[in-house]
């Protein structure tokens, strides 16, 4: 379909608000080009984070079919753009994209449409992915993938803390029975122990060089599971016996990836895991709920610059079981990429663990402010330029980049 030979011209994909009518599908076409052996460059901080891709008649047709704004430019024009970006006075950089990363989404096989913004946007952008769950993770299948997304999972074994409101709901009862059966099948006496083992496998995947992205409750519950390794923090309605005495004092924060010194919520009927999340503490109106993306040095700090590429620096907020992170519980070696500084909360954070990297993004669905159980899924055809969804897709493409060593 494609050739690896240098082309006489290029496809230029603008990503500013004025010039691109479908930002989300633009990521998909770049992924598609990489999949088929074409070379591409990510133009950081240039025209909203534009892309420059080797031209091919078939790729151009795909741009038209998918409704993506593009231009055909000459090799000379492309060189002028690259020269402009290379100027030391410009906070811009052209990053080569080498290979389309193989993607896994960690998710229950029977999840409902409202469950996962990442699955929805990958499907909309036409980026292929495989679904994996506990059995695949525990059998080391993650080694087949460069990028892993964590579905809105509860890694503590408390079934999402839905007990207070939904313990009589058929879907909750079914989920609990299914989780217990899976834990037994995999050789664990409790769901909390099985989920803890899964969390450690995912941690090892990152330490070994993998890229992990998590949203909503998969962020804080993941770190809590790591910190509570070997400690019973679950009450009897979750695992059949009481939690162990003084379990808070036994939490080991050195085992976490992003968070420190947090307090666990002990009341099992409270829809909250710990003091990390700001959902119950924040006092922000929907109309004024925005967070700001930080600016980084494109020439030196390419990873955070890639992760924050957008056509606006101000992104509207959205809620979730875990909406945002209290800044005082974020470790000092973790980068805050997006925050509401006035409210002391971060929404979008990134860190390094071993040879790999992770990104945590608070909230459930960037285009559904307060998604509730049973609500219909978001139709992304109505939000093709969503800044909040763009942040997810930045994470999908950045493992494809040839990266320099970070300065800060």
N, C-alpha and C positions, 0 to 999 in steps of 0.2 A: 504493500500500500504506500509506504513512504520509503525514501532513500536517505542515506546518511550523508550524501554529498552536499557541499555548500551551495546555497541557493543564491541567485542573483538579487533577490529581494526578500523582504521580511513582512510578516504580519505584526502590526503594532496594535496592542490591546490597551487603550486608555482606561484608567480606573478612577478618574475624577468624577464628581457628581454631575458635571456638565457634559462630559464626553462619553460616558458608559451607561447604556440603558439596562444592562443585566450583569451586574458585578458578580453575582453568584455563579452563573453559568460560565463566566470568563475563566474562573479557576478550573472548572471542569475541562475546558478546551485546552488549557495549558497542560493539565494532567494527561489528557488524551494525546497531545503532541509528544510528551516525554515517553509515554507508553510505547509510542510507535517510532522511537529513535530520533526524533527531531531535537535540535538544540534550542534552548530558551535562556533568556536572561530576565531576572526580576529587577526592575528599575526602582529601587527604594527611594521613597520621598519624591518621586518624579511623576507628575500627573496622577496623583492619587495612588501611587504604587503600581505603575503600568508594567506590562510584559512585552517583550520583544521575542518573537518566535520565528524560526526558519519557515519560509513560505513553502507551501505545497498546495496544488489545486484542490486536493481532497480536503485539506484542513480549512481552506477558504470556504468551501461548500458547507462544511460543518458549522462554521461561524454563522453563515447565513441561515442554516436550518435551525440553529439554537437561539437565534435572535440576539447575537452578541455584536456590540459596536466594535468595528475594527477598521484599520487602514492598511493598505499595501504601500510600503515605503521602500525606496531603493537602498542598496548597500551603502551608498554615499550618505544618504540621509540618516541611516542608522548609525553610521560612524560619527556624524556630527552630534547626535544625541548622546552617544557614549563619551565623546570628548567633553561635552558640556557637563555631564554628570561627574567626570573624573576630576574636575577642577577642585583644588584644595579648599576653595572658598565656599563650595556647595556641600550642604549636609545631605549628600546623595551618594548612592553607590549602585553599580550594576553587578548583581550576583548571578553567576551561572547556575542553572538548574540542571542537574545531571541525570537523575533517574527517578521515575515515578515510584514513590514508596508503596510497599505492599501494606494494605490497611486491614486491621481487625477491629471489629466493634464488639466489646464485651457486653452481652445482653442476653436475657432469657429468651428462649426461642419463641415463646408465646406472648411477647410484649404487645401492648396495645398501641395504636397510632399516636396517642398523646405522650408516649413515654420518653421520646428521645429526639431532641432538636438536631443532633449530629446525624443520626440515621436519615432524618428528613432532608437535611441540606446536602448530604452526600448523594442521595437519590436524585434530588432536584438538579444538582450540578453534574450528574451522570458520571460520578466517580465510583468505581467498583470497590466493594469491600466484602469481607467474610465476617459472619457472625460466629463468635466463640463464646463459650461459657465455662463454668467451673471445671467440667471434665476435661476440656481441651487445655485449660490453663494448667491444671495439676499434672497433665501428661506432657507438659513442655512444648505444646504446639505454638506458643508465642514466639518461639525462635524462628518461625517462618515469616514473621512480620517485622517491618521497620516502625510501624506506627500503631498505637493501640488507644482506642477511646473507651472510657468506662461509662457505661449506661448508668442511669440514676440508681445505683445500687446502695444497699445498706450492708457494709462489710462487718458490722458489729453483731449481726445475728438477731436484731430486734425488729425485723420486718418493717423497716422504714418508720418505726415509731407511729404506725397507724392504729395501734391498739385502742387508744382512747376514743377515737371517732368511728372506726370502721371494723371493730372486732366481730360484729355480727354480720358484716357484709359477705355475701357468698364469694366474691373475688378475693377477699382477705383470707378467709378460711381455706380456700383452694390454694392460694399462694403459700400459706404456712405448711399445709400438708405436702405440697410439692417440694418445698425446700427441705423438709424433714426427710422425705423419701430419697431425695438426691444425696443428702449428707450421709444417710445410712448406706446407700449404694456405693458411695466413694470411701466408706470405711471410717466414718466419724460418728461419735456418739451424740454430738450436738451440732446444730447449724452454725452457732458462733465459732466453734472450733474449725469447721470446714471453711467458713468464710475467712477466718484468720489465716488459714493455710493458703487460700487463694490470694489474699492480700500480700503475703510474703513472697509468693511466686511472682506476682506482678512487680513488687519492689525489686526482686532479683533481676527481672527482665530489664528494668530501667538501669540498674547498676551495671548490667552487662552491655549497655549501649543503646537500649530501646528508647523511643519517644512515646510518652504517655500523656494523654489529655483527658481531663475529667471535668464534669459539670455537676452543679447542684449537690445533692447529698453524697455523691460518690467522692467528693473532695474531702470533707471533714470526716466522714465515717471511715474512709480509707486510712487516714492518719490515726484515728482513734483505735482502729483495729490493730495497727502496728504497735501503738503505745501500750495497748492493753494485752499484748501477747502473754498468754499464760495466766491471765487474771480474769475471773468470772465477774463481768459487769452486768450480766443479764438477770432480770427478775424472773420469777417462776412462770409467769404467763408467756414468756418467750422460750424458756428452755427446760421448764419442769422443776427447777430448784431455785432457791434464793441466790442473790449475788453474794459474793464473799465480803466479810466485814472489812471496813476501811479501804475499799478498793481504790478510792481516789489517791491515797498515799502511795499506791503501788504502780501508778501510771509512769511509764518510762518515756520521757519526751525526747531522749536521744535517739529513739527508734523512728521518729516521725520524719516526714519529708519536708513539710512546710510549716507546721504549727508547733507552738510551745506553750507551756504553763496554763493550759486551758482547764476549766472545771467541767466535769461531766454533769449532765442533768439527771438527777436521781429518780424523779417521779416518772414512772413508766407510762403514764397516760399523757404526758406532755409531748407535743409534736416538735421535739427538738432534741439534738444529741448533746450539745455542749455550749459553752460560752463563746466558741469560735464564731458562730453565725450571728449576724446582726438582725435577722428578721424580726424578732420580738423587741429588740432594743431601739431600732431606728424609728424616727418620727419624720418621715418624708412624704409629701404629697405626690401622687402619681404625676401630676403636671410638672413638678420640679425635680423629679427623680432622674438624674443624669449622672454619668461618671466621665472623667476626663482621661484620655490616653496620654501617657507620658511620651516625651520626645527623647530619642537616644541618638548617639553618634552613628550614622549609617556606615561610615568608613571603618569604625573600630568595634562597634557593638552591633554586629549584623543580626544576631538572633533576636534580641528584643525589638530591633527595628523592623524585622520581617513580621514578627508577631503583632505589631501595632500598626501595620499598614492599613490605611483607611481613607475614605474621602471626606471624613470629618474627624475632628479630635474630640468632639463631644458626642457621646453615645447614650441613648436613652436607656434607663434602667429597666429591670424586669425582675420579678420575684420568683422564689422557689422555696423548697423546703430549706435549702441553704441558699440564701439570697446574696450574701456578701460576707466578707471576713473582717472581724474586728482587728484593726492594725496592731493592737498591742499583743496579739497572739501569733503574729506572723514572724517567723524567724528572720534574723538580721541578714542572713545570706541568701534570702529569697527576694527576687526582684518584683516590685510592684509595677505592673504594666498599666493598669487602669484603676483609678480610685476616685472616691468622693472625699476629698481631703477635709472639707468642713465638717463632715460627719464621722471622720476617723475610721472609714471603712474602705477596703480594697475589694475590687470586683474581679480582677484579672491578674494572676500572679504566675511567676515562672521561676524554676530553679533547676539546678544541676544535681544529680545524684550518681556518684560513680562516673561511669563513662556515658551515661544517658541523661535525658532531660525530661521534665514534667511541666505541664501547665494546668492550673486550676482556674475555672471560670464559674463564678457564682451565678445562680439563677437557673430557671428551667427552660424558658423559651424566649429568645430575644424579641419576638413580635407578638407575644401574648403576656401582658403585664402580670396577671395573677392567675395562672393556669390552675384549674381545679380538676380533681379526679372525675373523669367522664366527659370532660369538655372535648369538643371536636378538635382535630389536629389543625395546625396552621397551614394555610394554603400559600406556599411560597411564590406562586404565580402573582400573588398580590403584593409581594415584598421582594422583588428581584434586586433591589439596591440596598438591602438591609445592612447597616453598619454593624449591628450586633452579630448577625450571621457571618459577616465577612471575617470577624475575628476567629470564628471556628475554622474557616477555610484557610486562613493564614497558617494555622497549626497543621493542616493537612499537607500543605506544600513545603513548609520550611525544612523538613527532613530531606527534601530533594536537593537542597542547596549545598554548594561547595563553600564551606564556612571557614573564615579566618579565626584565629585565636582572639577571644574577647579581651578588651583592654580593661574594662571595669566589671 
